[in-house]
């Protein structure tokens, strides 16, 4: 008589598998990174005197007496995103996008760390006392801009790579979600990169940032359950 292991037994052994546990642990950072970043950013945006969500990008919060909070936010969320990218690589394995999606997400995480290390220049009246309008670009401000110039396109590409992977695997809903997130973020980034200070452009970019963080969290949560 042949004895087949029960489903519960298989799940128990999977839960105790060290490799799966490590993968899930790494992916959990991807679930947490977005809420940590968005909560910290909005808490500052709504409480720091002189900051205006309709005019000022989050990077400006790195300046002033409380600038260390946003610096820590960039560094922490960036490190968590890099960890999530490692978990993504372990979870995806072979197949379309199995290598490039994690690399691109990791590049975005590294860009966030760079954004924390190199502060944005003072501009547009924030912190209070700063002259209105754009400021002269410093070396650290240039590196901060370069980090966004690398990180944001990498995040867009990660969305599109995952869209292609899910489409090939027949997951049409996830493919549409990833593609929509990538395209909407690309449009919002193009608007802000144009130098426009229009409130609608700044607000659209802020919304796109929240949506992409939600996408990262949803992707990592899905793979966490499958690990």
Backbone bond lengths (Angstrom), bond angles and torsions (degrees), N, CA, C in turn:
res aa  C-N    CA-C-N  psi(-1)  N-CA   C-N-CA  omega(-1)  CA-C   N-CA-C  phi
1 X - - - 1.461 - - 1.540 109.31 -
2 X 1.345 116.19 130.52 1.464 120.70 -178.52 1.517 110.31 -96.38
3 X 1.329 115.77 132.47 1.466 120.77 179.76 1.517 109.43 -103.99
4 X 1.333 115.99 125.41 1.464 121.06 179.10 1.513 109.29 -99.75
5 X 1.309 116.94 137.31 1.470 119.08 179.04 1.510 110.78 -65.83
6 X 1.304 116.53 141.40 1.461 121.11 179.35 1.522 110.44 -72.72
7 X 1.338 114.59 160.73 1.462 119.73 177.78 1.520 110.93 -61.56
8 X 1.337 115.33 -39.61 1.461 119.16 179.14 1.521 110.81 -62.67
9 X 1.347 115.65 -38.47 1.458 119.08 179.27 1.513 111.80 -65.27
10 X 1.320 116.79 -40.40 1.458 120.96 178.60 1.527 110.88 -63.22
11 X 1.343 115.70 -42.08 1.457 119.42 -179.70 1.524 110.84 -65.82
12 X 1.324 115.81 -37.98 1.459 119.22 179.98 1.511 110.85 -63.92
13 X 1.358 116.08 -44.06 1.453 119.45 179.67 1.528 111.24 -66.55
14 X 1.358 116.74 -36.17 1.460 119.99 178.59 1.519 110.56 -65.50
15 X 1.346 115.49 -39.04 1.458 119.65 -179.03 1.522 111.07 -66.63
16 X 1.343 116.96 -29.16 1.460 121.23 -178.44 1.524 112.25 -90.92
17 X 1.332 117.97 -4.29 1.452 121.28 -179.30 1.528 109.27 -69.22
18 X 1.333 118.46 121.16 1.469 120.68 -176.11 1.525 113.32 -58.97
19 X 1.344 117.18 -41.07 1.465 119.75 -178.61 1.524 111.22 -63.29
20 X 1.327 116.72 -43.00 1.463 120.26 178.44 1.522 111.14 -65.73
21 X 1.320 116.13 -37.55 1.465 119.96 179.58 1.524 111.05 -63.65
22 X 1.327 116.32 -40.99 1.464 120.07 178.72 1.525 110.27 -65.42
23 X 1.328 115.90 -43.10 1.469 120.03 179.63 1.517 110.68 -60.74
24 X 1.330 117.19 -45.97 1.456 120.44 179.64 1.527 111.56 -63.98
25 X 1.317 116.01 -38.13 1.464 119.85 179.54 1.529 110.68 -62.67
26 X 1.330 116.38 -43.06 1.462 120.73 179.47 1.527 110.83 -66.25
27 X 1.326 116.68 -41.90 1.466 120.15 179.92 1.519 112.10 -66.08
28 X 1.324 116.53 -29.86 1.462 119.25 -179.50 1.528 111.39 -62.91
29 X 1.340 116.68 -27.98 1.462 118.85 176.40 1.520 110.78 -65.13
30 X 1.335 116.93 -33.07 1.457 120.01 176.82 1.515 112.72 -68.34
31 X 1.325 116.44 -30.57 1.467 120.13 176.36 1.526 110.41 -71.00
32 X 1.327 116.92 -34.74 1.462 121.44 -175.45 1.526 113.44 -85.66
33 X 1.334 117.35 -29.80 1.466 120.62 -171.46 1.518 112.66 -56.46
34 X 1.329 117.40 -48.08 1.451 121.10 -178.07 1.517 113.64 -61.79
35 X 1.354 118.64 -53.31 1.461 119.12 177.95 1.520 113.40 -57.44
36 X 1.328 117.01 -38.37 1.465 119.79 178.88 1.530 110.15 -64.38
37 X 1.337 115.93 -47.36 1.462 119.88 -178.16 1.528 111.32 -62.99
38 X 1.330 116.63 -51.59 1.463 120.78 -174.93 1.527 111.22 -65.17
39 X 1.335 117.57 -43.53 1.466 120.48 179.88 1.525 111.58 -62.42
40 X 1.335 116.26 -44.57 1.468 119.97 -179.64 1.518 111.20 -65.79
41 X 1.323 116.09 -42.52 1.470 121.01 179.49 1.532 111.23 -62.77
42 X 1.339 117.80 -50.34 1.458 120.79 -176.79 1.524 111.81 -67.92
43 X 1.327 117.11 -36.17 1.460 119.62 178.34 1.527 110.60 -60.27
44 X 1.321 116.23 -40.06 1.467 119.99 177.42 1.530 111.40 -71.52
45 X 1.340 114.80 -43.95 1.465 119.64 -177.20 1.518 111.96 -59.17
46 X 1.325 116.76 -33.16 1.457 120.92 -176.58 1.532 113.46 -90.10
47 X 1.318 117.23 -9.06 1.465 119.34 -175.42 1.524 114.08 -121.04
48 X 1.326 118.00 -22.86 1.464 119.00 -177.55 1.527 110.52 -80.36
49 X 1.303 114.75 126.13 1.468 120.97 -175.74 1.525 110.58 -62.55
50 X 1.325 115.10 130.72 1.454 120.90 176.19 1.511 114.85 93.90
51 X 1.336 117.54 -11.58 1.469 119.35 -178.90 1.520 109.56 -85.90
52 X 1.332 115.69 134.55 1.457 122.07 -177.02 1.529 108.76 -126.40
53 X 1.329 116.44 115.46 1.467 120.84 -178.28 1.522 112.66 -61.42
54 X 1.316 117.14 -24.18 1.468 119.64 -178.66 1.531 112.33 -84.17
55 X 1.337 117.18 -7.20 1.464 119.69 -178.38 1.516 114.26 -128.77
56 X 1.313 117.11 -28.81 1.462 120.45 -170.04 1.532 112.29 -108.29
57 X 1.327 118.14 129.72 1.466 120.69 173.57 1.521 110.98 -73.60
58 X 1.318 116.55 158.53 1.467 121.21 -177.85 1.518 112.39 -58.70
59 X 1.324 117.63 -29.54 1.468 121.26 -176.91 1.520 112.85 -58.59
60 X 1.346 117.06 -30.61 1.458 119.45 -179.09 1.516 112.64 -64.92
61 X 1.337 116.92 -20.88 1.468 120.35 179.95 1.525 112.27 -67.07
62 X 1.334 117.18 -12.50 1.467 120.53 178.48 1.524 112.14 -72.66
63 X 1.332 116.90 -9.03 1.460 121.42 -177.88 1.532 111.32 -100.55
64 X 1.310 116.15 162.88 1.460 121.37 178.43 1.527 112.06 90.26
65 X 1.319 115.27 -179.71 1.463 121.11 -177.11 1.524 113.01 -60.74
66 X 1.325 116.91 -32.96 1.462 121.12 -179.26 1.533 112.32 -99.72
67 X 1.314 115.91 13.61 1.462 119.62 -178.14 1.514 114.21 -60.42
68 X 1.338 116.60 -25.37 1.468 120.33 -178.84 1.526 111.61 -60.59
69 X 1.341 117.03 -24.65 1.469 119.34 -179.10 1.524 110.39 -66.77
70 X 1.329 116.64 -46.88 1.452 119.14 179.41 1.522 111.64 -71.11
71 X 1.321 117.01 -33.29 1.470 119.76 174.87 1.525 109.54 -59.45
72 X 1.344 116.26 -47.19 1.462 120.28 177.79 1.524 110.89 -63.34
73 X 1.333 116.55 -34.22 1.461 120.34 178.58 1.524 110.86 -64.27
74 X 1.332 116.24 -45.03 1.457 120.05 177.08 1.534 111.15 -61.42
75 X 1.322 115.96 -48.13 1.466 120.00 -176.78 1.529 111.75 -64.63
76 X 1.330 116.12 -45.35 1.461 119.80 -177.68 1.513 113.05 -67.69
77 X 1.337 116.84 -48.42 1.465 119.23 -179.68 1.515 111.12 -67.13
78 X 1.330 116.96 -33.90 1.454 119.78 176.77 1.519 112.27 -64.70
79 X 1.341 116.03 -45.08 1.464 119.87 178.89 1.528 111.04 -63.38
80 X 1.327 117.14 -39.60 1.464 120.40 178.04 1.529 111.31 -65.43
81 X 1.328 116.65 -35.47 1.461 120.10 179.25 1.525 110.91 -69.36
82 X 1.324 117.13 -38.97 1.467 120.01 175.87 1.528 110.46 -62.34
83 X 1.338 116.65 -42.99 1.468 120.31 177.10 1.524 110.54 -61.42
84 X 1.331 116.93 -41.23 1.458 120.84 178.51 1.523 110.96 -63.16
85 X 1.330 116.93 -36.05 1.462 120.68 178.92 1.526 111.10 -64.01
86 X 1.333 116.32 -37.66 1.467 119.89 176.13 1.531 109.76 -64.63
87 X 1.335 116.04 -43.21 1.462 119.45 176.67 1.509 111.94 -63.64
88 X 1.325 117.58 -36.25 1.458 122.04 178.00 1.523 110.63 -62.49
89 X 1.322 115.66 -43.13 1.474 119.44 178.38 1.521 111.36 -61.63
90 X 1.316 116.81 -42.50 1.460 120.97 -179.98 1.532 110.90 -67.17
91 X 1.341 116.10 -36.25 1.464 119.85 -175.95 1.523 112.46 -77.65
92 X 1.324 117.48 -37.27 1.463 120.34 -175.76 1.524 112.64 -75.48
93 X 1.317 116.91 -34.23 1.460 119.57 -179.48 1.517 111.45 62.55
94 X 1.322 116.62 -135.58 1.453 121.13 -179.00 1.526 109.94 -87.33
95 X 1.310 115.74 178.03 1.454 120.05 178.66 1.510 111.10 105.39
96 X 1.320 117.79 174.75 1.464 121.94 -177.26 1.521 112.32 -60.10
97 X 1.315 115.50 128.83 1.461 120.10 177.71 1.508 115.11 79.02
98 X 1.332 118.12 0.05 1.454 120.68 -175.97 1.514 113.93 -63.62
99 X 1.318 116.30 -25.85 1.462 120.21 178.15 1.529 112.20 -100.25
100 X 1.331 115.70 -43.81 1.462 118.15 -171.22 1.517 113.73 -77.36
101 X 1.303 119.54 -34.92 1.468 119.81 178.63 1.535 111.19 -59.71
102 X 1.330 119.20 -47.61 1.470 118.88 176.95 1.521 112.94 -63.35
103 X 1.340 117.15 -39.60 1.466 119.37 179.61 1.523 111.30 -61.66
104 X 1.310 115.89 -42.95 1.463 120.34 -178.60 1.528 111.35 -68.43
105 X 1.332 116.91 -41.23 1.461 119.52 177.11 1.526 110.16 -65.48
106 X 1.326 116.63 -38.61 1.461 120.56 176.68 1.525 111.97 -63.18
107 X 1.331 116.46 -37.11 1.468 120.41 177.71 1.525 110.45 -64.60
108 X 1.325 116.64 -37.85 1.462 120.06 176.81 1.525 110.45 -64.09
109 X 1.334 116.63 -43.82 1.459 120.00 177.98 1.519 112.01 -61.55
110 X 1.342 116.82 -42.58 1.469 120.42 178.10 1.517 111.00 -63.80
111 X 1.342 117.28 -35.70 1.465 120.67 178.25 1.517 111.01 -66.09
112 X 1.330 117.39 -35.84 1.467 120.25 176.51 1.528 111.01 -64.45
113 X 1.318 115.93 -40.48 1.465 119.60 176.82 1.521 110.01 -62.11
114 X 1.341 116.50 -43.33 1.467 120.37 178.46 1.526 110.91 -62.80
115 X 1.334 117.20 -37.42 1.460 121.00 178.42 1.524 111.28 -62.97
116 X 1.336 115.85 -31.18 1.456 119.48 176.57 1.520 112.58 -76.07
117 X 1.319 116.46 -34.58 1.462 120.60 -178.79 1.525 112.17 -74.47
118 X 1.320 116.83 -32.66 1.467 121.64 -177.51 1.532 108.73 -117.41
119 X 1.303 115.75 106.64 1.462 120.73 -173.20 1.525 112.50 -72.18
120 X 1.335 114.67 147.92 1.460 120.79 173.73 1.526 109.19 -69.41
121 X 1.311 116.66 153.45 1.456 121.24 178.76 1.536 111.13 -74.48
122 X 1.328 115.15 150.97 1.463 120.76 173.59 1.531 109.06 -62.17
123 X 1.319 116.71 141.75 1.467 119.37 179.07 1.521 111.78 -166.29
124 X 1.288 115.20 161.87 1.461 123.83 168.75 1.525 113.97 50.87
125 X 1.334 115.72 40.92 1.461 119.55 172.78 1.507 116.37 80.67
126 X 1.336 118.62 7.26 1.468 120.04 177.23 1.525 109.72 -131.28
127 X 1.369 115.27 134.76 1.467 129.18 -5.51 1.532 111.92 -61.89
128 X 1.331 115.07 167.09 1.459 120.90 -177.13 1.529 109.93 -54.00
129 X 1.326 114.21 133.23 1.454 120.13 -176.81 1.507 112.81 104.84
130 X 1.326 117.21 -15.57 1.458 121.63 177.25 1.527 109.23 -75.10
131 X 1.327 118.52 135.67 1.466 119.83 178.64 1.522 112.08 -59.51
132 X 1.315 116.67 150.57 1.463 121.22 177.73 1.518 110.21 -68.30
133 X 1.335 115.06 155.28 1.455 120.15 177.01 1.513 112.97 87.49
134 X 1.324 117.19 178.85 1.468 121.44 -178.74 1.518 111.23 -69.82
135 X 1.338 115.49 155.21 1.457 121.02 179.67 1.520 109.39 -110.74
136 X 1.321 115.20 167.66 1.463 119.89 175.55 1.532 108.69 -66.79
137 X 1.319 116.38 135.38 1.465 120.99 -174.71 1.525 110.11 -79.54
138 X 1.336 116.02 124.72 1.464 122.27 176.97 1.525 109.52 -89.88
139 X 1.330 115.88 175.91 1.467 118.93 179.69 1.525 110.85 -65.29
140 X 1.342 117.16 -39.88 1.466 118.80 -179.73 1.523 110.87 -74.31
141 X 1.339 116.52 -31.48 1.455 119.17 174.90 1.521 111.67 -66.19
142 X 1.341 116.27 -37.94 1.465 120.12 177.96 1.518 110.80 -65.16
143 X 1.334 116.95 -40.37 1.464 120.17 178.82 1.526 110.95 -68.52
144 X 1.334 116.26 -33.67 1.459 119.57 175.98 1.525 110.48 -63.59
145 X 1.332 116.34 -45.12 1.458 120.32 177.80 1.529 111.16 -63.34
146 X 1.340 115.92 -37.86 1.465 119.61 179.15 1.528 111.17 -64.23
147 X 1.326 115.95 -36.25 1.467 119.14 179.74 1.520 111.13 -64.02
148 X 1.337 116.65 -39.46 1.468 119.04 177.30 1.520 110.61 -71.13
149 X 1.338 116.49 -32.81 1.451 120.16 178.63 1.508 113.23 -66.63
150 X 1.327 116.55 -22.68 1.470 121.24 176.06 1.529 110.71 -95.22
151 X 1.330 116.10 -46.12 1.462 120.59 -172.80 1.508 114.89 -67.92
152 X 1.322 117.78 -44.41 1.460 119.68 -176.89 1.534 112.54 -66.74
153 X 1.340 119.69 -45.85 1.470 118.49 175.13 1.527 112.54 -61.61
154 X 1.343 117.17 -34.22 1.460 119.95 177.89 1.519 111.00 -63.77
155 X 1.332 116.77 -39.27 1.462 120.50 178.63 1.531 110.77 -66.52
156 X 1.334 116.22 -41.24 1.465 120.12 176.64 1.525 109.84 -60.17
157 X 1.320 116.49 -46.11 1.460 120.62 -179.53 1.523 111.50 -63.11
158 X 1.339 117.48 -37.75 1.462 120.76 178.02 1.522 110.48 -61.28
159 X 1.330 116.52 -41.81 1.471 120.44 177.41 1.526 110.98 -59.88
160 X 1.327 115.96 -44.95 1.462 119.97 -176.07 1.525 111.76 -71.48
161 X 1.325 116.92 -34.91 1.470 120.00 176.59 1.522 110.40 -64.88
162 X 1.330 116.47 -42.88 1.464 119.17 177.68 1.524 111.64 -67.12
163 X 1.336 116.93 -32.86 1.466 120.27 176.49 1.520 110.25 -62.48
164 X 1.333 116.04 -42.94 1.466 120.13 178.95 1.521 110.77 -65.23
165 X 1.321 116.74 -42.37 1.458 120.12 -179.70 1.530 110.84 -61.41
166 X 1.333 116.00 -48.65 1.462 119.78 -177.89 1.521 111.31 -66.42
167 X 1.335 117.54 -34.35 1.461 120.07 177.60 1.521 110.70 -64.23
168 X 1.331 116.86 -42.01 1.459 120.49 179.76 1.521 112.19 -68.90
169 X 1.327 116.17 -26.33 1.462 120.18 179.36 1.526 112.41 -92.74
170 X 1.327 116.27 4.64 1.453 120.26 176.29 1.509 115.56 82.15
171 X 1.323 117.32 12.36 1.463 120.19 178.35 1.533 108.32 -93.59
172 X 1.295 116.72 79.24 1.461 121.07 -171.74 1.526 112.76 -66.30
173 X 1.318 116.68 -38.25 1.459 119.66 179.68 1.514 111.99 -62.43
174 X 1.333 115.87 -47.40 1.460 119.98 179.26 1.517 110.89 -66.84
175 X 1.323 117.07 -37.20 1.465 120.19 178.61 1.528 110.49 -62.14
176 X 1.331 116.65 -44.10 1.465 120.63 179.54 1.529 111.15 -64.98
177 X 1.321 116.04 -40.14 1.473 120.55 179.33 1.527 111.06 -63.08
178 X 1.331 116.57 -45.47 1.463 120.59 -179.24 1.519 111.18 -66.13
179 X 1.337 116.41 -44.06 1.459 120.12 -179.67 1.525 110.63 -64.73
180 X 1.331 117.34 -43.63 1.457 120.80 179.63 1.517 112.08 -62.80
181 X 1.329 116.26 -40.46 1.465 120.44 178.49 1.516 110.75 -63.81
182 X 1.329 116.37 -45.89 1.456 120.23 -178.88 1.515 112.65 -63.13
183 X 1.313 117.00 -45.37 1.467 121.03 -178.31 1.525 111.09 -66.93
184 X 1.334 117.17 -43.14 1.470 119.66 -179.44 1.527 111.23 -65.63
185 X 1.327 116.90 -38.01 1.458 119.10 179.10 1.526 110.92 -69.93
186 X 1.335 116.51 -37.69 1.466 120.04 177.07 1.529 110.40 -60.46
187 X 1.330 117.16 -43.77 1.464 120.87 179.79 1.526 110.79 -63.97
188 X 1.332 116.70 -42.50 1.463 120.27 -179.82 1.524 111.02 -66.83
189 X 1.318 116.65 -39.38 1.468 120.77 179.27 1.522 110.50 -66.63
190 X 1.328 116.74 -39.79 1.463 120.19 178.03 1.522 110.40 -61.17
191 X 1.331 116.55 -37.92 1.456 120.20 179.52 1.517 112.11 -65.26
192 X 1.334 116.23 -44.93 1.462 119.43 -178.10 1.522 110.84 -73.78
193 X 1.345 117.45 -32.58 1.468 121.07 179.19 1.515 112.43 -70.34
194 X 1.322 116.65 -19.31 1.461 120.27 178.53 1.522 112.04 -70.62
195 X 1.326 116.12 -12.29 1.458 120.50 -179.39 1.505 113.69 91.12
196 X 1.313 117.53 4.28 1.462 120.97 -179.30 1.528 111.04 -66.98
197 X 1.322 115.78 136.18 1.460 122.12 177.14 1.524 111.61 -105.55
198 X 1.321 116.61 11.03 1.453 120.30 -179.89 1.534 110.20 -62.31
199 X 1.337 117.54 134.54 1.468 119.98 -179.35 1.527 113.43 -54.32
200 X 1.336 117.17 -38.42 1.465 119.89 -179.04 1.523 111.28 -62.63
201 X 1.340 116.80 -37.24 1.470 121.06 -179.85 1.527 110.13 -69.33
202 X 1.328 116.39 -45.82 1.470 120.65 -179.75 1.526 110.60 -63.74
203 X 1.316 116.89 -43.38 1.461 120.98 -179.57 1.526 111.03 -66.58
204 X 1.336 117.52 -39.37 1.458 120.67 178.63 1.524 110.82 -62.81
205 X 1.321 116.09 -38.13 1.465 118.99 178.55 1.531 110.73 -67.31
206 X 1.331 116.50 -40.16 1.468 119.95 178.69 1.531 110.62 -61.48
207 X 1.323 116.46 -43.45 1.466 120.34 178.00 1.522 110.64 -62.85
208 X 1.343 116.87 -40.97 1.461 120.97 -179.76 1.530 110.99 -64.18
209 X 1.327 116.70 -37.25 1.473 120.09 177.54 1.529 110.39 -61.59
210 X 1.327 116.33 -44.61 1.470 120.25 178.46 1.528 110.84 -62.17
211 X 1.319 117.07 -42.06 1.468 120.75 -179.40 1.522 111.95 -64.56
212 X 1.330 117.01 -40.44 1.464 118.74 -179.45 1.526 111.68 -69.34
213 X 1.336 116.02 -35.81 1.468 117.89 175.19 1.527 110.45 -65.41
214 X 1.328 116.67 -36.80 1.465 119.76 176.48 1.526 110.46 -64.11
215 X 1.326 116.78 -37.50 1.469 120.79 177.60 1.527 110.89 -63.79
216 X 1.322 116.84 -45.11 1.469 120.51 178.63 1.527 109.83 -59.26
217 X 1.330 116.79 -45.65 1.463 120.84 -179.50 1.524 111.15 -62.79
218 X 1.346 117.18 -43.68 1.467 120.86 -179.19 1.524 111.40 -65.34
219 X 1.332 116.45 -41.52 1.465 120.51 178.83 1.523 110.87 -62.01
220 X 1.325 117.04 -47.73 1.467 120.77 -178.50 1.526 111.18 -67.14
221 X 1.335 117.07 -36.27 1.464 119.68 177.82 1.512 110.93 -65.42
222 X 1.337 117.36 -40.17 1.461 120.48 178.76 1.521 111.07 -63.30
223 X 1.321 117.06 -45.75 1.453 120.53 -178.99 1.532 111.09 -71.42
224 X 1.321 116.74 -29.47 1.473 121.01 175.92 1.530 110.10 -59.87
225 X 1.335 115.24 -44.16 1.471 119.15 179.98 1.526 112.08 -67.87
226 X 1.325 116.27 -28.92 1.460 120.16 -177.02 1.530 112.46 -87.38
227 X 1.336 116.73 -17.36 1.465 120.05 -173.73 1.523 111.23 -63.21
